[in-house]
């Protein structure tokens, strides 16, 4: 369906990178909510709970405040990331339409993608407004109806801060997504095909007798009229109190802090140099110096630094 439209449009119209449409992100008719703004820039300063970003296009400076409801991802891999030691890092950020009239202006970050590059295919943050499911594709409408992103069986589907598998047919109206795409047709709505999609959050539903209804909750969006969603999981930015460190471009985090924050009981066997993580009756063991995380290899094996065990930040996805 949309794949045919996309193919025809690609054949007969000029094509622009999707980022070219970002200049009108905040524009909306009176009866529609304001959309988040998109910023591509460089982090010039970091403070507790805030980053200062210089816009790559205008050179203007903006302070973005972040919280536990800010999604932080790696622009290259889609994995959960950290803002620790990101000075001079290139990022893509989405922030609410309301800005504080300070100098420089301040806004609230909804999603931040670190390690951003000049690649044509870039990540985009959006809340699904409408979803059309078929056997071959999932068409996700965003941007107050101005954009359709096509998710197919060839689209890489990733979870956020969990090991649970996600599938395109789980996308519904209200799903919060990060979607990677580049070329968008000049049609209205514009159509693009996603190479990767990360499910950040789903609409929150509570049981009310025999009926299920959406439960209002804080929503990362451009304004208060946006659809209610589940807030982001555990705070990424400051839960490690600055103990994390960089190792050849990989953020290493203190395992005990990460595990206990997620409800695990942590054990240590000094004879075998083994860390045990127990939760809900299930135990996972990690051996210092052995790159084996439940059968998978990550960037680095668990290691001991200053008498504490550290693991790659990507291990957060295994902990749920």
C-alpha positions as CSV (number, residue, x, y, z in Angstrom):
1,X,0.0,0.0,0.0
2,X,2.2,2.8,1.3
3,X,5.2,1.0,-0.1
4,X,3.7,1.4,-3.6
5,X,2.9,5.1,-3.0
6,X,6.5,5.6,-1.7
7,X,8.0,3.9,-4.7
8,X,5.9,5.9,-7.2
9,X,6.7,9.2,-5.4
10,X,10.4,8.3,-5.4
11,X,10.3,7.8,-9.1
12,X,8.5,11.0,-10.1
13,X,9.2,13.6,-7.5
14,X,12.2,15.3,-6.0
15,X,13.3,13.9,-2.8
16,X,14.5,15.6,0.4
17,X,16.1,14.4,3.6
18,X,13.5,14.1,6.2
19,X,15.4,16.5,8.4
20,X,14.5,19.2,5.8
21,X,10.9,19.0,7.1
22,X,11.9,19.6,10.7
23,X,11.8,23.4,10.3
24,X,8.0,23.3,10.5
25,X,7.8,20.9,13.4
26,X,6.2,23.3,15.8
27,X,3.7,24.7,13.3
28,X,0.1,23.4,13.8
29,X,-3.4,24.5,13.2
30,X,-5.4,26.0,16.1
31,X,-7.2,22.7,16.7
32,X,-4.0,20.6,16.9
33,X,-1.3,20.3,19.5
34,X,2.0,21.9,19.0
35,X,4.7,19.4,18.1
36,X,8.1,19.0,19.6
37,X,11.0,20.9,18.0
38,X,14.1,19.2,16.6
39,X,17.6,20.4,17.2
40,X,20.9,19.1,15.7
41,X,23.9,20.5,17.5
42,X,26.9,20.1,19.7
43,X,26.9,19.9,23.5
44,X,29.1,22.8,24.7
45,X,28.4,22.6,28.4
46,X,27.1,20.0,30.9
47,X,25.5,20.6,34.3
48,X,23.5,18.5,36.6
49,X,20.2,17.9,34.8
50,X,21.0,20.2,31.9
51,X,23.0,20.5,28.7
52,X,23.9,23.5,26.6
53,X,23.7,22.9,22.9
54,X,24.9,25.0,20.0
55,X,22.6,24.6,16.9
56,X,24.6,23.3,13.9
57,X,22.4,25.3,11.5
58,X,22.0,28.7,13.2
59,X,24.8,28.8,15.8
60,X,22.3,29.7,18.4
61,X,22.6,28.3,21.9
62,X,19.8,26.5,23.8
63,X,19.8,24.9,27.3
64,X,18.0,21.6,27.5
65,X,16.8,20.3,30.8
66,X,16.4,16.6,31.1
67,X,14.8,14.3,33.6
68,X,13.7,10.7,34.2
69,X,11.2,11.1,31.4
70,X,13.8,12.0,28.8
71,X,14.7,9.2,26.5
72,X,18.5,8.9,25.8
73,X,19.6,6.7,22.9
74,X,22.6,6.2,20.7
75,X,21.9,7.6,17.2
76,X,23.9,4.9,15.6
77,X,22.6,1.8,17.3
78,X,19.3,2.7,18.9
79,X,20.6,1.4,22.2
80,X,19.9,3.2,25.5
81,X,22.7,5.6,26.3
82,X,24.0,8.0,28.9
83,X,24.7,11.7,28.9
84,X,27.8,11.3,31.0
85,X,31.0,12.9,29.5
86,X,29.3,14.1,26.4
87,X,31.0,17.5,26.1
88,X,31.5,18.3,22.3
89,X,29.3,15.4,21.3
90,X,27.0,15.8,18.3
91,X,23.4,15.2,19.2
92,X,19.9,15.3,17.8
93,X,17.4,16.5,20.4
94,X,13.6,16.8,20.6
95,X,12.2,19.3,23.1
96,X,8.8,20.7,24.1
97,X,7.4,23.7,22.2
98,X,7.4,25.9,25.3
99,X,10.7,27.7,26.0
100,X,11.7,29.8,29.0
101,X,12.5,33.4,28.0
102,X,16.0,33.4,29.5
103,X,19.3,34.0,27.9
104,X,20.0,31.5,26.4
105,X,16.5,30.1,26.1
106,X,15.7,26.9,28.1
107,X,13.5,24.0,27.1
108,X,12.6,20.5,28.3
109,X,14.2,17.6,26.4
110,X,11.9,14.8,25.4
111,X,14.5,12.6,23.6
112,X,18.2,13.0,23.0
113,X,20.2,11.0,20.5
114,X,23.9,11.0,21.2
115,X,26.8,10.1,18.8
116,X,24.9,11.8,15.9
117,X,26.5,11.9,12.5
118,X,25.8,13.5,9.1
119,X,24.2,10.3,7.8
120,X,21.2,10.7,5.6
121,X,19.2,8.2,7.7
122,X,18.7,9.8,11.2
123,X,16.5,9.0,14.2
124,X,13.2,10.8,14.7
125,X,11.1,11.0,17.9
126,X,7.4,10.8,17.5
127,X,4.1,9.6,19.1
128,X,2.0,7.5,16.8
129,X,-1.3,9.4,16.1
130,X,-2.9,6.7,13.9
131,X,-1.7,3.2,12.9
132,X,-2.7,1.2,9.9
133,X,-1.7,-2.5,10.2
134,X,-1.5,-5.0,7.3
135,X,0.2,-8.3,6.7
136,X,3.1,-6.6,5.0
137,X,3.6,-3.3,6.8
138,X,2.6,-1.0,9.6
139,X,1.9,2.6,8.6
140,X,2.5,5.1,11.4
141,X,1.0,8.6,11.1
142,X,2.8,11.3,13.0
143,X,3.3,15.1,12.9
144,X,-0.4,16.1,13.1
145,X,-1.0,13.9,10.1
146,X,1.8,15.4,8.0
147,X,4.0,12.3,8.0
148,X,3.5,8.5,7.5
149,X,6.4,6.2,8.4
150,X,6.2,2.7,6.9
151,X,7.5,-0.1,9.2
152,X,7.9,-3.4,7.5
153,X,9.2,-6.9,8.4
154,X,12.6,-5.6,7.3
155,X,12.6,-2.8,9.8
156,X,14.8,-3.6,12.8
157,X,12.6,-3.5,15.9
158,X,14.2,-2.8,19.2
159,X,13.0,-2.4,22.8
160,X,14.1,0.3,25.2
161,X,15.7,-0.6,28.5
162,X,14.3,-4.1,28.5
163,X,15.1,-7.5,26.8
164,X,11.4,-8.0,25.8
165,X,11.0,-8.6,22.1
166,X,8.9,-6.0,20.3
167,X,7.1,-6.4,17.0
168,X,5.6,-3.9,14.5
169,X,2.1,-5.2,15.1
170,X,2.4,-3.9,18.7
171,X,2.6,-0.3,17.5
172,X,-0.7,1.5,18.2
173,X,-2.0,5.0,18.5
174,X,-0.1,6.5,21.5
175,X,3.0,4.4,21.1
176,X,6.1,6.5,21.6
177,X,8.7,5.7,19.0
178,X,12.2,6.5,17.8
179,X,12.3,5.8,14.1
180,X,15.2,5.9,11.7
181,X,14.5,7.1,8.2
182,X,15.9,9.6,5.7
183,X,14.2,10.2,2.4
184,X,10.6,11.6,2.6
185,X,8.4,12.1,-0.4
186,X,7.1,15.6,-1.3
187,X,3.5,14.3,-1.1
188,X,1.1,15.2,1.7
189,X,1.4,13.5,4.0
190,X,5.0,12.8,3.4
191,X,5.9,9.1,3.3
192,X,9.2,7.5,4.5
193,X,10.3,3.9,5.2
194,X,11.9,3.2,8.6
195,X,15.1,1.1,8.7
196,X,14.9,0.9,12.5
197,X,12.2,1.5,15.2
198,X,12.6,1.6,18.9
199,X,9.5,1.3,21.0
200,X,10.1,3.8,23.9
201,X,6.7,3.5,25.6
202,X,3.1,2.2,25.1
203,X,-0.1,3.9,26.1
204,X,-0.9,3.2,29.7
205,X,-4.0,1.1,30.2
206,X,-5.6,0.3,33.5
207,X,-8.4,-2.2,34.4
208,X,-11.7,-0.5,35.3
209,X,-14.1,-3.3,36.0
210,X,-14.9,-5.0,32.7
211,X,-13.5,-2.2,30.6
212,X,-10.0,-1.0,30.0
213,X,-9.4,2.8,29.7
214,X,-6.4,5.0,29.2
215,X,-4.9,6.2,32.5
216,X,-3.6,9.8,32.3
217,X,0.1,10.0,33.0
218,X,2.9,12.5,32.3
219,X,3.6,12.5,28.6
220,X,6.8,13.5,26.8
221,X,5.1,15.8,24.2
222,X,5.0,19.3,22.8
223,X,2.2,20.4,25.1
224,X,-0.4,19.2,27.6
225,X,-2.9,18.0,25.0
226,X,-0.8,15.1,23.8
227,X,-1.8,11.5,24.3
228,X,-1.0,10.0,27.7
229,X,1.9,7.5,27.7
230,X,4.0,5.5,30.2
231,X,6.8,7.7,31.5
232,X,10.4,6.6,30.7
233,X,11.8,3.8,32.9
234,X,14.5,4.3,35.5
235,X,16.5,7.5,35.4
236,X,19.6,7.1,33.2
237,X,21.3,10.4,33.6
238,X,22.2,10.6,37.3
239,X,21.5,7.1,38.8
240,X,25.2,6.3,38.8
241,X,26.2,9.6,40.5
242,X,29.0,10.1,38.0
243,X,30.7,6.8,38.7
244,X,30.4,5.7,35.1
245,X,33.4,6.1,32.8
246,X,34.3,5.9,29.2
247,X,36.3,3.0,27.8
248,X,37.2,3.3,24.1
249,X,33.9,5.0,23.4
250,X,31.8,2.7,25.6
251,X,30.2,3.9,28.8
252,X,31.0,1.5,31.7
253,X,28.5,1.5,34.6
254,X,28.6,0.2,38.1
255,X,26.8,-3.1,38.1
256,X,25.6,-3.2,41.7
257,X,23.9,0.2,41.4
258,X,22.2,-0.6,38.1
259,X,21.1,-4.0,39.4
260,X,19.7,-2.9,42.7
261,X,17.9,0.0,41.2
262,X,16.1,-2.6,39.0
263,X,15.1,-4.9,41.9
264,X,18.0,-7.5,41.8
265,X,19.7,-9.0,44.7
266,X,23.5,-8.8,44.1
267,X,25.9,-11.5,45.3
268,X,29.7,-11.9,45.1
269,X,31.9,-15.0,45.1
270,X,35.5,-13.9,45.5
271,X,36.9,-17.4,44.8
272,X,35.4,-17.6,41.3
273,X,35.2,-13.8,40.8
274,X,31.5,-14.2,40.0
275,X,28.7,-11.7,40.4
276,X,25.2,-13.2,40.8
277,X,22.1,-11.2,40.1
278,X,18.8,-12.7,41.4
279,X,15.3,-11.5,40.7
280,X,11.9,-13.3,40.8
281,X,13.6,-16.6,41.6
282,X,15.9,-16.4,38.6
283,X,19.7,-16.0,38.9
284,X,22.2,-14.7,36.3
285,X,25.9,-15.0,36.9
286,X,28.6,-12.8,35.4
287,X,32.3,-13.7,35.7
288,X,34.9,-11.0,35.8
289,X,37.0,-10.9,32.7
290,X,34.6,-13.3,30.8
291,X,32.6,-11.6,28.0
292,X,29.5,-13.8,28.5
293,X,26.2,-12.0,29.3
294,X,23.6,-14.8,29.3
295,X,25.1,-16.2,26.2
296,X,25.8,-12.9,24.4
297,X,29.0,-11.0,24.1
298,X,29.0,-7.2,24.6
299,X,31.6,-4.6,24.0
300,X,33.6,-5.5,27.1
301,X,33.6,-8.2,29.7
302,X,32.8,-7.3,33.3
303,X,35.7,-5.6,35.0
304,X,36.7,-4.4,38.4
305,X,37.7,-0.7,38.9
306,X,38.3,0.8,42.3
307,X,36.9,-2.3,43.9
308,X,33.6,-2.1,42.0
309,X,32.3,-4.2,39.1
310,X,31.6,-2.3,35.9
311,X,29.8,-3.5,32.8
312,X,29.0,-1.9,29.4
313,X,25.9,0.3,29.6
314,X,24.3,-1.8,26.9
315,X,23.8,-4.5,29.6
316,X,20.9,-2.4,30.9
317,X,18.8,-3.8,28.1
318,X,19.3,-7.3,29.5
319,X,18.2,-6.3,33.0
320,X,14.7,-5.0,32.2
